[in-house]
Amino acid sequence: VRHDYWQTIDEIADAGADVPRRDRDDALTLAASAAHVAGQPIVEGAALGSSNPYAATPEHLKREADALFSAGATRIVEHGLAYARAAGDEPGWFPSIDVAPRAMALGARNTFWPYLPAVQDYIARVQVVLQRSAPAADVAVYRPASSRPGASAKSEAALVERLRTSGYAFDVVRDEGVLGARASRRRIVTAGGMRYRALVL
């Protein structure tokens, strides 16, 4: 990543990605919005885990997965399950923990290991349902490609929070999403087939 971080992110967004992926919260909502506008069914939510990698209980993992699903993920990438190397005291050393503090120390040595198939089955079933379902959002919030964090960020955050608390589902759309859209039966329809009742400028 170059020093001009936002320009780099814009270039990546403009080039498009086969599978939009973000970690969580607002960034994941943006990735999901891009997927909805384009008609892409897969949105990856990454970094499922815990700030204490050795305390990621099955209940915690389910809550984390549900938070990612609620933010728009239809597929979850779990960090920390790749491999473990025995080094010193139990339960051993998990390399991803040093790199990503939110990774999980999960493996056959973890005391929760026998109970994880039930959680993984749940996550798999939800992913199947979400990937085969059509997303729905009431409102498209337009964010120009030229926008950067600054004076408008606070007002946009207030708008987004008001939409959420009022029960409206929304997507954030960029220039391409608006320019490729058309009006049909009192709805705004994007090139990917997403339909909105209103466009907020």
Buried (B, 14 or more C-beta within 10 A) or exposed (E): EEEEEEEEEBEEBEEEBEBBBBBBEEEBBBBBBBBBBBEBBBBBBBBBBBEEBEEBBBEBBBEBBEBBBEBBBBBBBBBBBEEBEEEEEEBBEBBBBEEBBBBBBBBEEBEBEEEBEEBBEBBEEBBEEBEEEEBEBBBBBBBEEEBEEEEEEEEBEEBBEEBEEEEBBBBBBBEBBBEBBEEEEEEBBBBBEBBBEEBBE
